[in-house]
Amino acid sequence: MIHNYVIISIAVLLSVMILVMIGQKLKVAYPIFLVIAGLLISLIPGMPHIEIEPDLVFLIFLPPILFEAAWFTSWQDFHKWRKQIFSMAFGLVFLTSVVVAYLSSSIIPGLTVAMGFLLGGVNSPPDAVAATSVLKHMKIPKKITSILEGESLINDASSLIVFKFALAAVISGQFIWRDAIQDFFMMAVGGVAVGVAAGLLFGALLRIIPSNSNIDTVITLIVPYIMYVGAEHFHFSGVLAVVAGGLLMSYNSHCYLSHTSRIQSGNVWSVLIFVMNTIIFILIGLELPVVVAAMKEYTISEGIFYSVVIGGAIILTRILYSYAVMYFPRLCSKELRLKVPKPDWREPFIISFAAMRGVVSLAAALSIPAFLPNGEAFPHRNIILFVTFVIILITLVGQGLLLTPILKWLKIDDAGSELPEEKQEVILMRKLKETALHKMENDFSELAEKNTLVRHQKHKLETEMMLMADKAQCMASTGDYVNAINENKDVLRQIIQAQRNELHRMKREKIFDDHVMRTIEMQLDFDEAKITGFSHS
């Protein structure tokens, strides 16, 4: 039995990787391509029904995905756009839930407002996985990406809180606003407190107790689960616990992670999250037969009609809210109009259109119990599940595929950025080289006179400082600096490839030890990575 499961797991992973490669060849973001592929595979006659287990998503997949997203979130950008991020993550989620609640209860026969809030809580948050996976393949201004990623980190918490309160209202038949607001703040503040406490605790543990890169990597894999389970145990928000803890540990990682731990854990996390994401998106597509089979009280055409109307309302609400958040404060404040430049009208539209629903919405819908405590079937569970599934398809596949041509049509760029990334890199590296040379001249000048190796390091730093100065001059004088950089990278890549070919030739001669050859080959890999950057997509 175990042997069969292992073979099936390997076959599924291999199939998913092949699908991802096909998606890359077709230049379609892998989340979109995998959902479409899953849909098509689910239509094959005789294909077994695969149902997503909600607890599996919330406990196994969600903590590491949120932790990784929080770890690589820019603290600076998050703080800079915090007002818009929190406004979208909380204000928009609640507004969307209200709109969906009253709209769905008015068009779907028999659906109460409480059930409408249940549907709203499920479908109000854009998905963190979908946002980061799809957007990183597109040329979107940094501000927009930062707002979308920051929002998608937090809005799962607010939407799941709405979902829990709505579910309790449906089951108990009563809803008290004062208690709900009080519980909301308790869940939010408690979740953040648990995450911060766990982040400080494990940061201190890694700093005080001697470890190595293997131990450090395993601990970073365990921490998000401890944060999530710990917060949920006390009925706090596990999502906010993981996000708060991830942001804190990332900010202080230089205090307790060595360079080898950062490199190794970064690579392990990259592979792990990639595999998790691919499995999640293929499962969404494979869920089609399960969702359709549950449609007993309504026809498919009725379900599609409700889904399109509600999905359209969600998209429209987000567009109107995004423009209101950007322009309303300017209308109310003359001082703001004088100090702050007029915003670009295209930014709110992209922020609205790039919001895609994903596995968290589907898992939340599937977690609605099939039966009430009295043994009766949960009312309208099937239509809530079907509408959620179709809205995911509309936003993830529909909007995801349209996003690239819309970006080309709008012709939006990063003109508002203070400094191009290439220029920032040159400035930072030059300052670091200045610091290194200053340290060398002040502390090791006498040693450099005696030690040939130290003297060589000093000459190397001086040469690199000259190179930094040449780069800065090239950046100022060259019309197309990016073109010049790319040409230089191409030359360096070809040189490294020539060295690698020579290394492989010497390997065949069997003169040098394999261990030494692998060490040199790894050094060449790092040299190439410095040029091209570490890419795991």
URRAPE-V566255 format. One record per pair of residues at least 12 apart in sequence whose C-alpha atoms are under 10 Angstrom apart, sorted by the first residue. I is the first residue (numbers start at 1). J is the second residue. Records with the same first field share a line. If there is no record, write none. Layout:
# URRAPE-V566255
I = J  J
This chain:
# URRAPE-V566255
12 = 279  282
13 = 275  278  279
16 = 30  34  37  38  275  278  279  281  282
17 = 30  34  275  278  279
19 = 33  34  37  38  278  282
20 = 33  34  37  278
22 = 34
23 = 37
24 = 537
27 = 137
28 = 134  137  400  401  404
29 = 130  133  134  135  136  137  138  397  400  401  537
30 = 130  133  134  137  277  278  281  282  537
31 = 129  130  131  133  134  277  278  279  280  281  282  284  358  396  397  400
32 = 130  133  134  281  282  285  393  396  397  398  399  400  401
33 = 281  282  285  397  401
34 = 277  278  279  280  281  282  283  284  285  286  397
35 = 278  280  281  282  283  284  285  286  287  358  392  393  396  397
36 = 281  282  284  285  286  393  397
37 = 281  282  283  284  285  286
38 = 281  282  283  284  285  286  287  288
39 = 282  283  284  285  286  287  288  289
40 = 285  286  288
41 = 282  285  286  288
42 = 283  285  286  287  288  289  290
43 = 285  286  288  289
47 = 286  289
48 = 286  289
49 = 286  287  288  289  290  293
50 = 283  284  285  286  287  288  289  290
51 = 283  284  286  287  288  289  290  291  366
52 = 280  283  284  286  287  290  359  362  363  366  367
53 = 363  366  367
54 = 359  360  362  363  364  365  366  367  368
55 = 363  364  366  367
56 = 363
57 = 276  280  359  360  362  363  364
58 = 228  238  239  359  360  363  364  367
59 = 225  228  229  238
60 = 225  276
61 = 225  273  276  277  279  280  359  360
62 = 128  129  224  225  228  238  239  242  276  359  360
63 = 221  222  223  224  225  226  227  228  229  238  239  241  242  243  246
64 = 220  221  222  223  224  225  228  242  246  269  272  273  276
65 = 128  129  153  224  242  243  269  272  273  274  276  277
66 = 128  129  152  153  154  156  224  239  240  241  242  243  244  246  273
67 = 153  220  221  223  224  225  227  228  239  241  242  243  244  245  246  247  249  250
68 = 220  221  224  242  243  246  247  250  266  269  270  272  273
69 = 128  129  132  149  150  152  153  243  246  247  273
70 = 149  150  153  154  242  243  244  245  246  247  248  249  250
71 = 243  244  245  246  247  248  249  250  251  253
72 = 246  247  250  251
73 = 146  149  150  153  243  246  247  250  251
74 = 146  149  150  247  250  251
75 = 146  150  247  248  250  251
76 = 146
77 = 142  143  145  146  147  150
78 = 143  146  147  149  150  151  247
79 = 150
80 = 143  146  147
81 = 143  144  146  147  150  151
82 = 146  147  150  151
83 = 147  325
84 = 147  148  150  151  322  325  326
85 = 146  147  148  149  150  151  152  153  154  155
86 = 147  150  151  154  155
87 = 151  155  321  322  325
88 = 125  147  148  150  151  152  154  155  318  321  322  325
89 = 124  125  126  147  148  150  151  152  153  154  155  156  157  158  159
90 = 125  151  154  155  156  157  158  159
91 = 155  158  321
92 = 124  125  155  158  159  317  318  321  322  325
93 = 120  121  122  123  124  125  126  155  156  157  158  159  162  318
94 = 117  120  121  124  125  155  158  159  162
95 = 120  124  314  317  318  321
96 = 117  120  121  123  124  125  159  313  314  315  316  317  318  321
97 = 116  117  118  119  120  121  122  123  124  125  159  162  163  314
98 = 113  116  117  119  120  121  124
99 = 116  117  120  124  310  313  314  317
100 = 113  115  116  117  118  119  120  121  123  124  309  310  311  313  314  317
101 = 113  114  115  116  117  118  119  120  121  310
102 = 114  115  116  117  120
103 = 116  120  306  309  310  313
104 = 116  117  119  120  306  307  309  310  384
105 = 117  119
107 = 305  306  309  310
108 = 298  302  303  306  380  383
109 = 380
110 = 379  380
111 = 379  380  383  384
112 = 170  379  380
113 = 166  170
114 = 163  165  166  167  168  169  170  171  173  174  175
115 = 163  166  167  169  170  171  379  380  381  384
116 = 166  170  384
117 = 162  163  164  165  166  167  169  170
118 = 159  160  162  163  164  165  166  167  168  169  170  364  365  368  381  384
119 = 162  163  166  167  310  361  364  365  381  383  384  385  387  388
120 = 159  162  163  166  310  314  361  384  388
121 = 156  158  159  160  161  162  163  164  165  166  167  361  364  365
122 = 156  159  160  161  162  163  164  357  360  361  362  363  364  365  366  384  385  388
123 = 159  160  163  310  311  314  356  357  358  360  361  362  364  365  384  387  388  389  391  392
124 = 155  156  158  159  160  162  163  311  314  315  318  357  361
125 = 151  152  153  154  155  156  157  158  159  160  355  356  357  358  360  361
126 = 148  149  151  152  153  155  156  159  352  354  355  356  357  358  359  360  361  392  395  396
127 = 148  149  151  152  153  155  156  355  356  357  358  359  360  361  392  396
128 = 148  149  150  151  152  153  154  155  156  355  356  357  358  359  360
129 = 149  152  153  273  276  277  280  281  356  357  358  359  360
130 = 149  152  277  281  354  355  356  357  358  359  396  400
131 = 145  148  149  151  152  354  355  356  357  358  396  400
132 = 145  146  148  149  152
133 = 274  277  537
134 = 354  356  396  400  401  403
135 = 148  149  354  355  400  403  404
136 = 537
137 = 404  537
138 = 403  404  407
139 = 404  407  408  412  413  414
140 = 347  350  404  407  411  412  413  414
141 = 347  350  412  413  414  415  416  417
142 = 413  414  416  417
143 = 347  351  414  416  417
144 = 347  348  350  351  354  414
145 = 350  351  354
147 = 351
148 = 350  351  352  354  355
149 = 355
150 = 243
151 = 355
152 = 355  356
153 = 239  240  242  243  244
154 = 239  240  243  244
155 = 239  240
156 = 237  238  239  240  360  361
157 = 184  187  188  191  236  237  238  239  240  241  243
158 = 184  187  188  237  239  240
159 = 360  361  364
160 = 237  239  360  361  364
161 = 180  183  184  187  188  236  237
162 = 180  184
163 = 364  365  368
164 = 364  368
165 = 177  179  180  181  183  184
166 = 180
167 = 368  369
170 = 372  378  379
171 = 369  371  372  373  374  378  379
172 = 372  373
183 = 235  236
184 = 236  237
185 = 236  237
186 = 235  236  237
187 = 231  232  234  235  236  237  238  240  241
188 = 236  237  238  239  240  241
189 = 236  237  240  241
190 = 231  232  234  235  236  237  238  240  241
191 = 227  228  230  231  232  234  235  236  237  238  239  240  241  242  243  244  245
192 = 227  231  236  237  238  239  240  241  242  243  244  245
193 = 231  236  237  240  241  244  245
194 = 226  227  228  230  231  232  234  236  237  238  240  241  242  244  245
195 = 223  224  226  227  228  230  231  237  238  239  240  241  242  243  244  245  246  247  248  249
196 = 227  240  241  242  243  244  245  246  247  248  249
197 = 227  241  244  245  248
198 = 223  224  226  227  230  241  242  244  245  246  248  249
199 = 223  224  227  241  242  244  245  246  247  248  249  250  252
200 = 245  248  249  252
201 = 249
202 = 219  220  223  245  249  256
203 = 220  248  249  250  252  253  255  256  257
204 = 255  256
205 = 256
206 = 219  220  253  255  256  257
207 = 253  254  255  256  257
208 = 256
209 = 256
210 = 256
211 = 256  257  258  261
212 = 257  258  260  261
213 = 257  258  259  260  261  262  263  264  265
214 = 260  261  264  265
215 = 261  265
216 = 256  257  258  260  261  262  264  265
217 = 257  261  262  263  264  265  266  267  268  269
218 = 265  268
219 = 265
220 = 246  249  265  269
221 = 265  268  269  272
223 = 242  245  246
224 = 238  239  241  242  243  245  246
225 = 238  242
226 = 238  241  242
227 = 239  240  241  242  243  244  245  246
228 = 240  241  242  243  245
229 = 241  242
267 = 534  536
270 = 535  536  537
271 = 536  537
274 = 536  537
277 = 359
280 = 358  359  360
281 = 358  359
283 = 359
284 = 358  359  362  363  389  392  393
285 = 389  393
287 = 362  389
288 = 386  389  390
290 = 385  386
291 = 366  382  383  384  385  386  387  388  389  390
292 = 382  383  385  386  389
293 = 382  386
294 = 381  382  383  385  386
295 = 380  381  382  383  384  385  386
296 = 380  382  383
297 = 380  382  383
298 = 380  382  383
299 = 383
300 = 383  386
302 = 383
303 = 382  383  384  385  386  387  390
304 = 383  386  387  390  391
305 = 387
306 = 383  384  386  387  390  391
307 = 383  384  386  387  388  389  390  391  392  394
308 = 387  390  391  394
309 = 387  391
310 = 387  388  391
311 = 387  388  390  391  392  394  395
312 = 391  394  395
314 = 352  391  395
315 = 352  353  355  356  395
316 = 352  353
317 = 352
318 = 348  349  351  352  353  355
319 = 348  349  350  351  352  353
320 = 348  349  352
321 = 348  352
322 = 347  348  349  350  351  352
323 = 345  346  347  348  349  351  352
324 = 348
325 = 348
326 = 342  343  344  345  347  348
327 = 342  343  345  348
330 = 342  343
344 = 412  416
346 = 407  410  411  412
347 = 410  412
349 = 410
350 = 403  406  407  410  412
353 = 395  399  400  402  403  406
354 = 395  396  399  400  402  403
355 = 395  396  399  400
356 = 391  392  393  394  395  396  397  398  399  400
357 = 388  389  391  392  393  394  395  396  397
358 = 388  389  391  392  393  395  396
359 = 389  392
361 = 385  388  389  391  392
362 = 384  385  386  387  388  389  391  392
363 = 385  388
364 = 385  388
365 = 381  382  384  385  386  387  388  389
366 = 381  382  384  385  388
367 = 385
368 = 381  382  384  385
369 = 381
370 = 382
422 = 475  481  482  485
423 = 471  472  475  476  481
426 = 468  469  471  472  475
427 = 468  469  471  472
429 = 464  465  468
430 = 464  465  466  467  468  469  471  472
431 = 465  468
432 = 465
433 = 461  462  464  465  468
434 = 461  462  464  465
436 = 458  461  462
437 = 457  458  459  460  461  462  464  465
438 = 461
440 = 454  455  457  458  461
441 = 458
444 = 458
445 = 458
471 = 485
485 = 531
486 = 531  532
488 = 531
489 = 528  530  531  532
490 = 531  532
492 = 527  528  531
493 = 527  528  529  531  532
494 = 528
495 = 528
496 = 524  525  527  528
497 = 524  525  528
499 = 521  524
500 = 520  521  524  525
503 = 517  518  520  521  524
504 = 517  521
